[in-house]
Amino acid sequence: MAAIPPLGFRTVSSRRPGALVALVAAVVTAVLALSGTAAWAADPEGGTKKLRANLEAAAKGYDQAKTKLAASKKRQTQLNATMKSAQERADRLTTRVAAVANRSYQLGRMSTVMLLLNSGDPDSFVERVQGLDMLAQLDGSTLASYKADIETTKKAQTALKAEILEQQRQVKVMEGKKKQAETALAEVGGGSAGGFIDASSPAAEPAPRNSDGSWPKESCTVDDPTSTGCITPRTLHAYQQARADGFTHYTVCWSQRSSGEHPKGRACDFSANASTFKDAAATGSDKAYGDRLAAYFVKNADKLGVMYVIWYRQIWMPSTGWRAYSASGGPSVVHTNHVHLSML
């Protein structure tokens, strides 16, 4: 998904039409030679527009379902805590409620006449009335608390059932989006692959999320430090994090394309070579650099908002893991000279 290197042009006199035709033919041949296929000349992204649209839809749908699933699990944890606390209070009050019921059964209603007959003097009568009033207030509060805790427990149980159903729905959505991605990738190989993993990859600083855990909607609003175009704030954050963690080889993010994420400011091509895009597959230290960079973006995908990573004939998505990406063409098309990063 790298930009085609600019071709040099010479001024040709209009009096020599044969030379002009020859020059045009030479330019076309040079472009095709860079890619190895006519399809690459027509589509510098390396893959079809339909493929990229399907991958984007699958990735975004999967991420949204994953966010909703995480939010539901968080609510479930909170509801479990609420229900446990309410149940514990209800259990403690059960003994007191039983005592209230037993006392009411034994004493029955105490009339004013009975209080006077059983009181030796007016002061004793007043003390009895005050004591029974306080007891009634205490019993009423105990019973009200018990009732409230039981009601809280019931509501929490009902809400928990709803959360479980919500989680089941989101799991199905995630499974569907994974299948959508796998079906789309079947166009370019799509089988399982070994991938690129590095347990020692640095941990990136997370990009800002919304309060519900979702990613903010962003557009191409900030200057691209690698070109004259623009990129999204999240793409800039990923680029800056990679550089801060030592991945400083030649990179181009925004570029004018007919489709894909580059013209939207949501993609970067990180050359395996330090100074340019080589028209050859990376080897040696360049290949090792690409391996480490691909692993870095995968490890930090959830923190940065990575949609997918492509490197050395393989593509990684959160829903599928590493898969074969065997598009036919030159090093740029099959991504053996650069790591491609697409952002949500």
C-alpha positions as CSV (number, residue, x, y, z in Angstrom):
1,M,0.0,0.0,0.0
2,A,2.9,2.3,-0.7
3,A,2.8,5.3,-3.0
4,I,4.3,4.7,-6.5
5,P,7.6,6.5,-6.7
6,P,7.4,9.6,-9.0
7,L,8.6,9.1,-12.6
8,G,10.7,11.6,-14.4
9,F,9.4,13.3,-17.5
10,R,11.2,15.1,-20.2
11,T,9.7,17.8,-22.5
12,V,9.0,16.3,-26.0
13,S,8.5,18.5,-29.0
14,S,5.0,18.3,-30.5
15,R,6.8,18.0,-33.9
16,R,7.9,14.5,-33.0
17,P,4.7,12.5,-32.4
18,G,6.4,9.2,-32.7
19,A,8.7,10.1,-29.8
20,L,5.7,11.1,-27.7
21,V,4.0,7.8,-28.3
22,A,7.2,6.0,-27.5
23,L,7.6,8.0,-24.3
24,V,4.0,7.2,-23.2
25,A,4.5,3.6,-23.8
26,A,7.8,3.7,-21.9
27,V,6.1,5.3,-18.9
28,V,3.3,2.7,-18.9
29,T,5.9,-0.1,-19.1
30,A,7.8,1.5,-16.2
31,V,4.7,1.7,-14.0
32,L,3.8,-1.9,-14.7
33,A,7.4,-3.0,-14.0
34,L,7.2,-1.4,-10.6
35,S,4.2,-3.5,-9.7
36,G,4.5,-6.6,-11.8
37,T,0.8,-6.5,-12.8
38,A,-1.6,-4.2,-14.6
39,A,-3.9,-4.4,-11.6
40,W,-1.3,-2.7,-9.4
41,A,-1.1,0.2,-11.8
42,A,-4.9,0.6,-11.7
43,D,-5.1,0.1,-7.9
44,P,-2.0,1.1,-6.0
45,E,-3.5,-0.2,-2.7
46,G,-2.8,-3.8,-3.8
47,G,-6.2,-5.5,-3.6
48,T,-9.7,-4.6,-4.7
49,K,-11.9,-1.8,-3.5
50,K,-14.5,-4.4,-2.6
51,L,-12.0,-6.3,-0.4
52,R,-11.0,-3.1,1.5
53,A,-14.7,-2.1,2.0
54,N,-15.5,-5.6,3.3
55,L,-12.5,-5.6,5.6
56,E,-13.4,-2.1,6.9
57,A,-17.0,-3.1,7.6
58,A,-16.0,-6.3,9.3
59,A,-13.3,-4.6,11.4
60,K,-15.6,-1.7,12.5
61,G,-18.5,-4.0,13.2
62,Y,-16.3,-6.4,15.2
63,D,-14.8,-3.5,17.2
64,Q,-18.3,-2.0,18.0
65,A,-19.6,-5.4,19.2
66,K,-16.4,-6.0,21.2
67,T,-16.9,-2.6,22.9
68,K,-20.6,-3.3,23.7
69,L,-19.6,-6.7,25.0
70,A,-17.0,-5.2,27.3
71,A,-19.5,-2.6,28.5
72,S,-22.1,-5.3,29.3
73,K,-19.6,-7.3,31.2
74,K,-18.7,-4.2,33.2
75,R,-22.4,-3.6,34.0
76,Q,-22.7,-7.3,34.9
77,T,-19.9,-7.0,37.4
78,Q,-21.5,-3.9,39.0
79,L,-24.9,-5.6,39.2
80,N,-23.3,-8.7,40.8
81,A,-21.7,-6.4,43.4
82,T,-25.0,-4.6,44.0
83,M,-27.0,-7.9,44.3
84,K,-24.4,-9.4,46.7
85,S,-24.4,-6.4,48.9
86,A,-28.2,-6.2,49.0
87,Q,-28.5,-10.0,49.7
88,E,-26.0,-9.7,52.6
89,R,-28.0,-6.9,54.2
90,A,-31.2,-8.8,53.7
91,D,-29.7,-11.9,55.4
92,R,-28.5,-9.8,58.3
93,L,-32.0,-8.3,58.6
94,T,-33.7,-11.6,58.5
95,T,-33.0,-12.3,62.1
96,R,-34.2,-8.9,63.2
97,V,-37.4,-9.2,61.1
98,A,-38.1,-12.6,62.7
99,A,-37.6,-11.1,66.1
100,V,-40.0,-8.3,65.3
101,A,-42.6,-10.8,64.1
102,N,-42.2,-12.9,67.2
103,R,-42.5,-9.9,69.5
104,S,-45.6,-8.7,67.7
105,Y,-47.2,-12.1,68.1
106,Q,-46.4,-12.4,71.8
107,L,-47.4,-8.9,72.8
108,G,-50.2,-8.1,70.5
109,R,-51.6,-4.5,70.5
110,M,-51.1,-2.6,73.8
111,S,-54.0,-0.3,74.6
112,T,-53.8,2.9,76.6
113,V,-56.0,1.3,79.4
114,M,-53.6,-1.7,79.7
115,L,-50.6,0.7,79.9
116,L,-52.4,2.6,82.8
117,L,-53.4,-0.5,84.6
118,N,-49.8,-1.9,84.5
119,S,-48.2,1.4,85.4
120,G,-47.6,2.2,89.0
121,D,-47.6,6.0,88.4
122,P,-47.9,8.5,85.5
123,D,-44.1,8.7,85.0
124,S,-43.9,5.0,84.4
125,F,-46.8,5.3,81.9
126,V,-45.0,8.0,79.9
127,E,-41.8,5.9,79.9
128,R,-43.7,2.9,78.5
129,V,-45.4,4.9,75.8
130,Q,-42.0,6.5,74.7
131,G,-40.3,3.1,74.7
132,L,-43.0,1.4,72.6
133,D,-43.0,4.4,70.2
134,M,-39.2,4.0,69.7
135,L,-39.6,0.3,69.3
136,A,-42.3,0.8,66.6
137,Q,-40.0,3.2,64.7
138,L,-37.1,0.8,64.9
139,D,-39.2,-2.1,63.7
140,G,-40.7,0.0,60.9
141,S,-37.2,1.0,59.7
142,T,-36.0,-2.6,59.9
143,L,-38.9,-3.9,57.8
144,A,-38.6,-1.1,55.3
145,S,-34.8,-1.8,54.8
146,Y,-35.5,-5.5,54.5
147,K,-38.1,-4.8,51.8
148,A,-35.9,-2.4,49.9
149,D,-33.0,-4.9,49.9
150,I,-35.1,-7.7,48.6
151,E,-36.5,-5.5,45.9
152,T,-33.0,-4.4,44.9
153,T,-31.9,-8.0,44.7
154,K,-34.8,-8.9,42.4
155,K,-34.2,-5.9,40.1
156,A,-30.5,-6.8,39.9
157,Q,-31.3,-10.4,39.0
158,T,-33.6,-9.2,36.2
159,A,-31.0,-6.8,34.9
160,L,-28.3,-9.6,35.0
161,K,-30.5,-11.8,32.8
162,A,-30.8,-8.9,30.3
163,E,-27.0,-8.4,30.3
164,I,-26.4,-12.1,29.6
165,L,-28.7,-11.9,26.6
166,E,-26.9,-8.7,25.4
167,Q,-23.6,-10.5,25.7
168,Q,-24.9,-13.5,23.7
169,R,-26.1,-11.1,21.0
170,Q,-22.7,-9.3,20.7
171,V,-20.8,-12.6,20.6
172,K,-22.9,-13.6,17.6
173,V,-22.2,-10.3,16.0
174,M,-18.5,-10.7,16.5
175,E,-18.7,-14.2,15.1
176,G,-20.5,-12.9,12.0
177,K,-18.0,-10.1,11.5
178,K,-15.1,-12.6,11.8
179,K,-16.7,-14.7,9.1
180,Q,-17.2,-11.7,6.9
181,A,-13.5,-10.8,7.2
182,E,-12.5,-14.4,6.5
183,T,-14.7,-14.6,3.5
184,A,-13.3,-11.3,2.1
185,L,-9.7,-12.5,2.8
186,A,-10.4,-15.7,0.9
187,E,-10.0,-13.5,-2.2
188,V,-6.3,-13.1,-1.4
189,G,-5.4,-16.4,0.1
190,G,-6.9,-16.0,3.6
191,G,-5.6,-19.1,5.2
192,S,-4.1,-19.2,8.7
193,A,-0.6,-17.9,9.0
194,G,2.3,-17.9,11.5
195,G,2.2,-14.2,11.9
196,F,4.6,-11.9,13.7
197,I,4.8,-11.8,17.5
198,D,7.3,-10.2,19.8
199,A,6.6,-10.5,23.5
200,S,9.2,-7.8,24.2
201,S,7.4,-5.2,22.1
202,P,7.1,-1.8,23.9
203,A,3.8,-0.8,25.3
204,A,2.3,2.2,23.6
205,E,0.4,5.0,25.3
206,P,-3.4,4.5,24.7
207,A,-5.3,6.9,22.4
208,P,-8.3,8.7,23.9
209,R,-11.6,6.8,23.9
210,N,-15.2,7.9,24.6
211,S,-16.6,7.4,28.1
212,D,-18.4,4.2,26.9
213,G,-15.1,2.7,25.6
214,S,-15.8,3.3,21.9
215,W,-13.5,5.2,19.6
216,P,-14.4,8.8,18.8
217,K,-15.3,9.5,15.1
218,E,-12.4,11.3,13.5
219,S,-11.7,12.8,10.1
220,C,-8.6,14.0,8.3
221,T,-8.0,17.1,10.4
222,V,-4.3,17.3,11.4
223,D,-1.2,17.8,9.3
224,D,0.5,14.7,8.2
225,P,4.2,15.0,9.3
226,T,5.2,12.5,6.4
227,S,3.5,14.3,3.5
228,T,1.7,17.5,2.4
229,G,-1.7,15.9,3.3
230,C,-3.7,15.3,6.5
231,I,-4.4,12.4,8.9
232,T,-6.7,11.7,11.8
233,P,-5.6,12.4,15.3
234,R,-5.6,8.7,16.1
235,T,-3.4,7.9,13.1
236,L,-1.0,10.7,14.2
237,H,-0.9,9.2,17.7
238,A,0.0,5.7,16.4
239,Y,2.7,7.2,14.2
240,Q,4.2,9.2,17.0
241,Q,4.0,6.3,19.4
242,A,5.8,4.0,16.9
243,R,8.6,6.6,16.5
244,A,8.9,7.2,20.2
245,D,9.4,3.4,20.6
246,G,12.3,3.4,18.0
247,F,10.5,2.7,14.7
248,T,11.9,5.7,12.7
249,H,12.4,4.3,9.2
250,Y,11.0,6.1,6.2
251,T,7.2,6.4,6.4
252,V,4.4,7.9,4.3
253,C,0.8,8.2,5.6
254,W,-1.5,10.4,3.5
255,S,-1.5,9.9,-0.3
256,Q,-4.0,10.5,-3.0
257,R,-5.8,7.3,-3.9
258,S,-9.0,6.3,-5.6
259,S,-10.0,4.3,-2.5
260,G,-8.7,2.9,0.8
261,E,-7.6,4.5,4.0
262,H,-4.6,6.6,2.8
263,P,-6.7,9.4,1.3
264,K,-8.8,9.5,4.4
265,G,-5.8,10.0,6.6
266,R,-6.3,6.6,8.3
267,A,-3.3,4.7,7.1
268,C,0.5,4.7,7.0
269,D,3.1,2.8,5.1
270,F,6.2,2.1,7.1
271,S,9.2,1.2,4.9
272,A,11.4,-1.6,6.1
273,N,14.3,0.4,4.7
274,A,15.5,3.4,6.7
275,S,15.5,6.0,3.9
276,T,13.2,4.9,1.1
277,F,10.7,2.4,-0.4
278,K,12.9,-0.2,-2.1
279,D,11.4,-2.1,-5.1
280,A,12.6,-5.4,-3.5
281,A,11.5,-7.6,-0.7
282,A,13.1,-6.7,2.6
283,T,15.9,-9.0,3.8
284,G,18.3,-9.1,6.7
285,S,18.0,-6.2,9.2
286,D,15.2,-4.6,7.1
287,K,13.1,-7.7,7.3
288,A,13.8,-8.0,11.1
289,Y,12.7,-4.3,11.5
290,G,9.4,-5.0,9.6
291,D,8.8,-8.1,11.8
292,R,9.3,-6.1,15.0
293,L,7.1,-3.2,13.8
294,A,4.2,-5.5,12.7
295,A,4.4,-7.2,16.1
296,Y,4.4,-3.8,17.8
297,F,1.2,-2.7,16.2
298,V,-0.5,-6.0,16.9
299,K,0.5,-6.0,20.5
300,N,-0.8,-2.4,20.9
301,A,-3.8,-2.7,18.6
302,D,-6.4,-2.2,21.3
303,K,-4.6,0.8,22.7
304,L,-4.1,2.5,19.4
305,G,-7.2,1.6,17.5
306,V,-5.7,-0.6,14.8
307,M,-8.0,-1.8,12.1
308,Y,-5.5,-4.1,10.4
309,V,-1.8,-4.6,9.7
310,I,-0.3,-6.0,6.5
311,W,3.3,-7.3,6.3
312,Y,5.1,-9.8,4.2
313,R,2.1,-11.5,2.5
314,Q,0.2,-11.7,5.8
315,I,-2.6,-9.6,7.3
316,W,-3.7,-9.2,10.9
317,M,-7.1,-8.2,12.1
318,P,-8.5,-8.4,15.7
319,S,-11.2,-10.8,14.7
320,T,-9.0,-13.2,12.6
321,G,-5.4,-13.0,13.9
322,W,-2.7,-13.4,11.2
323,R,-3.9,-14.6,7.8
324,A,-2.3,-15.2,4.5
325,Y,-2.5,-12.2,2.2
326,S,-1.3,-13.5,-1.1
327,A,-2.1,-10.7,-3.6
328,S,0.0,-11.1,-6.7
329,G,2.4,-8.3,-7.8
330,G,5.6,-6.6,-6.8
331,P,7.0,-6.0,-3.3
332,S,4.6,-3.1,-2.7
333,V,1.5,-5.1,-3.6
334,V,2.4,-8.0,-1.4
335,H,3.8,-5.8,1.3
336,T,7.3,-7.3,1.5
337,N,9.0,-3.9,1.5
338,H,6.8,-2.0,4.0
339,V,4.4,-2.5,6.9
340,H,0.9,-1.2,6.2
341,L,-1.2,0.1,9.1
342,S,-4.9,1.0,8.8
343,M,-6.7,2.7,11.7
344,L,-10.3,2.6,12.9
